[in-house]
Amino acid sequence: MGMDKYGRIVIYIIISLFSLLACNSQKDGKRVRSEIDALLISKFDSIYTYPEKMKTCFREAQKKTSDSAAYYKLELFAGYCLYLQGYPDSALHINQKVLTFCKQHPETSALEGMCWNHRSSLLQGMNQRDSSIACLHHAYNATYRSHDRLELENICINLADAYRQKGELVQASKYYRKALWVVDSLKSEYVKFSIYMGLAQTYADLHNFTLAHRYFDLAEQVPEQRLEYENYHFLNSKGNCLYYEEKYAEALPYFQQAYQVVKPFNQPSFNALVEANLGEIYMLLGKHDSAHYYLDKSCSVLMNDSTANEEVLFYLNSLQGALALRENKLEAANRYLSKPYSPQRIGPSYIYLHNKRLMEYYAQKKDFEKAYNYKNIVEQYDDSMRNIRNINNINEIDYRYSQDTTLLKKDILISNDKTRLSRQQNAIMFFVGLLVISILLAILIFIYIRRKNEQRYNRQMALATQLRMENIRNRISPHYVFNVLNAVMPTFKQYSELAQPLQLLIQVLRGNLLASEKIAVELQEEIGLVKNYIALRKETNPDKIRIEWEIDGQVPLQTLIPSMCIQIPVENALKYAFGEECEQENILSIQISNEIKNLSIYIQDNGSGYDPGKHADSKRGTGNGLKVLFRTIELLNSKNSEKIIFDIQNIATSSTSQHGTLVTMVVPFNYQFNI
């Protein structure tokens, strides 16, 4: 249940659309941007129903505008249409292009905030939660720099949604309330529906159904006219809440209404998500024929969708296992429930339901030892949720008291001296009690955060140990070869045609050995290592590949970057990008530039394009270079508030006229390389 993750992404974009309507610019630019905003608002519902048609509409509008900010805003929405069509990589590529434009034009910070907000939504849909949250913090900073800060409330909502999907419900509640306070300070009302819906879902996750229904009622009472998607979102979420309450017969009409609302969207994945919910409800009501009907329809769409979220597929497999258990088909249940999954990419509530089904499976199989083990796991999750509920209830009391205090102060102004004195005494007692509650709350939060940090530290230490072992294994063979070459080098000095390649080989080996012992190296050291490697390859390999270097003169060459972060992509490009038969000139370009607070590195070739796994069996390499580089960056990012962005794109996915691979790395200048 609760499978509205793709839908929440739509809300992010709906909310963020209106944030740029007040952009300050010159008079002509302002008029053009208002026209573009009017176009986007009038066509917004059609984006989800006819994404291909709307992408064409946005492209036509781009041809008619001379304002660059308006042009790139349309580009951003054209990219989102590609995402809805099932091309997330192309959407991310366009997003990066708009982001690059914004960084080159500081006056477009409002558009930059919108761009980061879009990027967060795309990454959230691809189940990259940590990266999505990092993008939201970038969005907050960019929006804060702009003249239009209305977007801040939307960013708080998006942060709350992201934390809720990660299972960090206390953080989710915190940001929803922060959004409410921002709404009150800006005197804005149109996003209250989203805030109330988020709080309702959070309390439903906590099984605090009284507060959940309270916020559902508040959302329903918001006077603004809602979009059809918002109606679908309300019905689906209300059905999920009743499902958690085990009121299956009451939940069914809400899912049926949601199904009718979502059908005109012309988005098969939306229909499939509601069909999965209907299938589960019919299963729980004992109507197995209807359950099979809707689950089969859902699976036929999502199981054949290459862009389907891993969490969604996990949920469907688990749900089919549950249906097999209900029908006493243990072999089929085992086939569905035993499929492997990555716990880091699945929400805790889905894992909780999966473990309950495994407990039921082993109980039916008479394997009571395993059934008991899963029973303990389920109970541990329940205990954890109860602790979170307590903290959340304290937060709710704090919020109510803060509201009551405002009313109390108004009463004090109109009361007589005796009443005023009495109420002041009550206020003092209230604040003392509030202080005690706040201290207890701080202690509970401190304990919770410390446990989280301990778990994160253990994971990081395990990853660091693994990386060190891989580093050691990769150094043993080069050390031996390096020592042998140094020993025989004097013998080859009389052969000039051999001495130069051997000298280059020794330099490359020495550079690789020194770099492998470091987490980070200076930019100039990495450039020297890459140039030596390229020179060695030209000596020993007849392939004609033109290497283009473009290094910004303002780039500080002493900047630290991850070790071998240029060497590994360049080496992969020279090994795999270019085939033996190629009609055009083979080009590999390396661009290094200074972009305000970041160092940007772009490595691009016009070869066959990035295809992960294609060269897994190649004898020309081990395939470990990129894997170690990705893990190293992930480990370093966990220690920094500003993250390194490392991205590999197949150019052909976003362009029909070009091909090749683009590797992008953005390193903040104040980045810390401490593990």
VENRARA-V745848 format. One record per residue. N is the residue number from 1. RES is the residue in one small letter. PHI is phi as a letter, one per 30 degrees, with the letter a starting at -180 (* if undefined). Layout:
n = {N & N}
res = {RES & RES}
phi = {PHI & PHI}
This chain:
n = {1 & 2 & 3 & 4 & 5 & 6 & 7 & 8 & 9 & 10 & 11 & 12 & 13 & 14 & 15 & 16 & 17 & 18 & 19 & 20 & 21 & 22 & 23 & 24 & 25 & 26 & 27 & 28 & 29 & 30 & 31 & 32 & 33 & 34 & 35 & 36 & 37 & 38 & 39 & 40 & 41 & 42 & 43 & 44 & 45 & 46 & 47 & 48 & 49 & 50 & 51 & 52 & 53 & 54 & 55 & 56 & 57 & 58 & 59 & 60 & 61 & 62 & 63 & 64 & 65 & 66 & 67 & 68 & 69 & 70 & 71 & 72 & 73 & 74 & 75 & 76 & 77 & 78 & 79 & 80 & 81 & 82 & 83 & 84 & 85 & 86 & 87 & 88 & 89 & 90 & 91 & 92 & 93 & 94 & 95 & 96 & 97 & 98 & 99 & 100 & 101 & 102 & 103 & 104 & 105 & 106 & 107 & 108 & 109 & 110 & 111 & 112 & 113 & 114 & 115 & 116 & 117 & 118 & 119 & 120 & 121 & 122 & 123 & 124 & 125 & 126 & 127 & 128 & 129 & 130 & 131 & 132 & 133 & 134 & 135 & 136 & 137 & 138 & 139 & 140 & 141 & 142 & 143 & 144 & 145 & 146 & 147 & 148 & 149 & 150 & 151 & 152 & 153 & 154 & 155 & 156 & 157 & 158 & 159 & 160 & 161 & 162 & 163 & 164 & 165 & 166 & 167 & 168 & 169 & 170 & 171 & 172 & 173 & 174 & 175 & 176 & 177 & 178 & 179 & 180 & 181 & 182 & 183 & 184 & 185 & 186 & 187 & 188 & 189 & 190 & 191 & 192 & 193 & 194 & 195 & 196 & 197 & 198 & 199 & 200 & 201 & 202 & 203 & 204 & 205 & 206 & 207 & 208 & 209 & 210 & 211 & 212 & 213 & 214 & 215 & 216 & 217 & 218 & 219 & 220 & 221 & 222 & 223 & 224 & 225 & 226 & 227 & 228 & 229 & 230 & 231 & 232 & 233 & 234 & 235 & 236 & 237 & 238 & 239 & 240 & 241 & 242 & 243 & 244 & 245 & 246 & 247 & 248 & 249 & 250 & 251 & 252 & 253 & 254 & 255 & 256 & 257 & 258 & 259 & 260 & 261 & 262 & 263 & 264 & 265 & 266 & 267 & 268 & 269 & 270 & 271 & 272 & 273 & 274 & 275 & 276 & 277 & 278 & 279 & 280 & 281 & 282 & 283 & 284 & 285 & 286 & 287 & 288 & 289 & 290 & 291 & 292 & 293 & 294 & 295 & 296 & 297 & 298 & 299 & 300 & 301 & 302 & 303 & 304 & 305 & 306 & 307 & 308 & 309 & 310 & 311 & 312 & 313 & 314 & 315 & 316 & 317 & 318 & 319 & 320 & 321 & 322 & 323 & 324 & 325 & 326 & 327 & 328 & 329 & 330 & 331 & 332 & 333 & 334 & 335 & 336 & 337 & 338 & 339 & 340 & 341 & 342 & 343 & 344 & 345 & 346 & 347 & 348 & 349 & 350 & 351 & 352 & 353 & 354 & 355 & 356 & 357 & 358 & 359 & 360 & 361 & 362 & 363 & 364 & 365 & 366 & 367 & 368 & 369 & 370 & 371 & 372 & 373 & 374 & 375 & 376 & 377 & 378 & 379 & 380 & 381 & 382 & 383 & 384 & 385 & 386 & 387 & 388 & 389 & 390 & 391 & 392 & 393 & 394 & 395 & 396 & 397 & 398 & 399 & 400 & 401 & 402 & 403 & 404 & 405 & 406 & 407 & 408 & 409 & 410 & 411 & 412 & 413 & 414 & 415 & 416 & 417 & 418 & 419 & 420 & 421 & 422 & 423 & 424 & 425 & 426 & 427 & 428 & 429 & 430 & 431 & 432 & 433 & 434 & 435 & 436 & 437 & 438 & 439 & 440 & 441 & 442 & 443 & 444 & 445 & 446 & 447 & 448 & 449 & 450 & 451 & 452 & 453 & 454 & 455 & 456 & 457 & 458 & 459 & 460 & 461 & 462 & 463 & 464 & 465 & 466 & 467 & 468 & 469 & 470 & 471 & 472 & 473 & 474 & 475 & 476 & 477 & 478 & 479 & 480 & 481 & 482 & 483 & 484 & 485 & 486 & 487 & 488 & 489 & 490 & 491 & 492 & 493 & 494 & 495 & 496 & 497 & 498 & 499 & 500 & 501 & 502 & 503 & 504 & 505 & 506 & 507 & 508 & 509 & 510 & 511 & 512 & 513 & 514 & 515 & 516 & 517 & 518 & 519 & 520 & 521 & 522 & 523 & 524 & 525 & 526 & 527 & 528 & 529 & 530 & 531 & 532 & 533 & 534 & 535 & 536 & 537 & 538 & 539 & 540 & 541 & 542 & 543 & 544 & 545 & 546 & 547 & 548 & 549 & 550 & 551 & 552 & 553 & 554 & 555 & 556 & 557 & 558 & 559 & 560 & 561 & 562 & 563 & 564 & 565 & 566 & 567 & 568 & 569 & 570 & 571 & 572 & 573 & 574 & 575 & 576 & 577 & 578 & 579 & 580 & 581 & 582 & 583 & 584 & 585 & 586 & 587 & 588 & 589 & 590 & 591 & 592 & 593 & 594 & 595 & 596 & 597 & 598 & 599 & 600 & 601 & 602 & 603 & 604 & 605 & 606 & 607 & 608 & 609 & 610 & 611 & 612 & 613 & 614 & 615 & 616 & 617 & 618 & 619 & 620 & 621 & 622 & 623 & 624 & 625 & 626 & 627 & 628 & 629 & 630 & 631 & 632 & 633 & 634 & 635 & 636 & 637 & 638 & 639 & 640 & 641 & 642 & 643 & 644 & 645 & 646 & 647 & 648 & 649 & 650 & 651 & 652 & 653 & 654 & 655 & 656 & 657 & 658 & 659 & 660 & 661 & 662 & 663 & 664 & 665 & 666 & 667 & 668 & 669 & 670 & 671 & 672 & 673 & 674 & 675}
res = {m & g & m & d & k & y & g & r & i & v & i & y & i & i & i & s & l & f & s & l & l & a & c & n & s & q & k & d & g & k & r & v & r & s & e & i & d & a & l & l & i & s & k & f & d & s & i & y & t & y & p & e & k & m & k & t & c & f & r & e & a & q & k & k & t & s & d & s & a & a & y & y & k & l & e & l & f & a & g & y & c & l & y & l & q & g & y & p & d & s & a & l & h & i & n & q & k & v & l & t & f & c & k & q & h & p & e & t & s & a & l & e & g & m & c & w & n & h & r & s & s & l & l & q & g & m & n & q & r & d & s & s & i & a & c & l & h & h & a & y & n & a & t & y & r & s & h & d & r & l & e & l & e & n & i & c & i & n & l & a & d & a & y & r & q & k & g & e & l & v & q & a & s & k & y & y & r & k & a & l & w & v & v & d & s & l & k & s & e & y & v & k & f & s & i & y & m & g & l & a & q & t & y & a & d & l & h & n & f & t & l & a & h & r & y & f & d & l & a & e & q & v & p & e & q & r & l & e & y & e & n & y & h & f & l & n & s & k & g & n & c & l & y & y & e & e & k & y & a & e & a & l & p & y & f & q & q & a & y & q & v & v & k & p & f & n & q & p & s & f & n & a & l & v & e & a & n & l & g & e & i & y & m & l & l & g & k & h & d & s & a & h & y & y & l & d & k & s & c & s & v & l & m & n & d & s & t & a & n & e & e & v & l & f & y & l & n & s & l & q & g & a & l & a & l & r & e & n & k & l & e & a & a & n & r & y & l & s & k & p & y & s & p & q & r & i & g & p & s & y & i & y & l & h & n & k & r & l & m & e & y & y & a & q & k & k & d & f & e & k & a & y & n & y & k & n & i & v & e & q & y & d & d & s & m & r & n & i & r & n & i & n & n & i & n & e & i & d & y & r & y & s & q & d & t & t & l & l & k & k & d & i & l & i & s & n & d & k & t & r & l & s & r & q & q & n & a & i & m & f & f & v & g & l & l & v & i & s & i & l & l & a & i & l & i & f & i & y & i & r & r & k & n & e & q & r & y & n & r & q & m & a & l & a & t & q & l & r & m & e & n & i & r & n & r & i & s & p & h & y & v & f & n & v & l & n & a & v & m & p & t & f & k & q & y & s & e & l & a & q & p & l & q & l & l & i & q & v & l & r & g & n & l & l & a & s & e & k & i & a & v & e & l & q & e & e & i & g & l & v & k & n & y & i & a & l & r & k & e & t & n & p & d & k & i & r & i & e & w & e & i & d & g & q & v & p & l & q & t & l & i & p & s & m & c & i & q & i & p & v & e & n & a & l & k & y & a & f & g & e & e & c & e & q & e & n & i & l & s & i & q & i & s & n & e & i & k & n & l & s & i & y & i & q & d & n & g & s & g & y & d & p & g & k & h & a & d & s & k & r & g & t & g & n & g & l & k & v & l & f & r & t & i & e & l & l & n & s & k & n & s & e & k & i & i & f & d & i & q & n & i & a & t & s & s & t & s & q & h & g & t & l & v & t & m & v & v & p & f & n & y & q & f & n & i}
phi = {* & i & d & c & d & d & d & d & d & d & e & e & d & e & d & d & e & d & d & c & d & c & d & c & a & d & e & d & d & d & d & d & d & d & d & d & d & d & d & d & d & d & c & d & d & d & e & d & d & b & d & d & d & d & d & d & d & d & d & d & d & d & d & c & c & c & d & d & d & d & e & d & d & d & d & d & d & d & d & d & d & d & d & d & d & j & b & d & d & d & d & d & d & d & e & d & d & d & d & d & e & d & d & d & b & e & d & c & d & d & d & d & d & d & d & d & d & d & d & e & d & d & d & d & d & c & i & c & d & d & d & d & d & d & d & d & d & d & d & d & d & d & d & d & d & d & d & c & c & d & d & e & d & d & d & d & d & d & d & d & d & d & d & d & d & d & j & c & d & d & d & d & d & e & d & d & d & d & d & d & d & d & e & d & d & c & h & c & c & d & c & d & e & d & d & d & d & d & d & d & d & d & d & d & d & d & i & c & d & d & d & e & d & d & d & d & d & d & d & d & d & d & d & d & d & c & d & d & d & d & d & d & d & d & d & d & d & d & d & d & d & d & d & d & d & i & c & d & d & d & d & e & d & d & d & d & d & d & d & d & d & d & e & d & d & i & b & e & d & d & e & d & d & d & d & d & d & d & e & d & d & d & d & d & d & i & c & d & d & d & d & d & e & d & d & d & d & d & d & d & d & d & d & c & c & d & c & d & d & e & d & d & d & e & d & d & d & d & d & d & d & d & d & d & d & d & c & i & c & d & d & d & d & d & d & d & d & c & d & d & a & c & e & d & c & c & d & d & d & d & d & e & d & d & d & d & d & d & d & d & d & d & d & d & d & i & c & d & d & d & d & d & d & d & d & d & d & d & d & d & d & e & d & d & d & d & d & d & d & d & e & d & d & d & e & d & d & e & d & d & d & d & d & d & d & d & d & d & d & d & d & d & d & c & c & d & d & d & d & d & d & d & d & d & d & d & d & d & d & d & d & d & d & d & d & d & d & d & d & d & d & d & d & d & d & d & d & d & d & d & d & d & d & d & d & d & d & d & d & d & d & d & d & d & d & d & d & d & d & d & d & d & d & d & d & d & d & e & e & d & d & e & d & d & d & d & d & c & e & e & d & c & d & d & c & d & d & c & d & d & d & d & d & d & d & d & d & d & d & d & d & d & d & d & d & d & d & b & d & b & b & d & e & d & d & d & d & d & d & d & d & d & d & d & d & d & d & d & d & c & b & d & e & c & b & d & c & c & c & b & c & e & d & c & d & d & d & d & d & d & b & e & e & i & d & c & e & d & d & d & d & d & d & d & d & c & d & c & d & d & c & b & d & c & d & d & b & b & c & b & c & b & b & c & c & h & c & b & c & c & b & b & b & b & b & c & d & d & j & d & b & e & i & d & c & d & c & d & d & d & a & d & i & c & e & d & d & d & d & d & d & d & d & d & d & d & d & d & c & b & d & c & c & d & c & b & b & b & b & d & d & d & d & c & b & d & c & b & b & k & b & b & c & c & b & c & c & d & d & c & d & c & c & c & c}
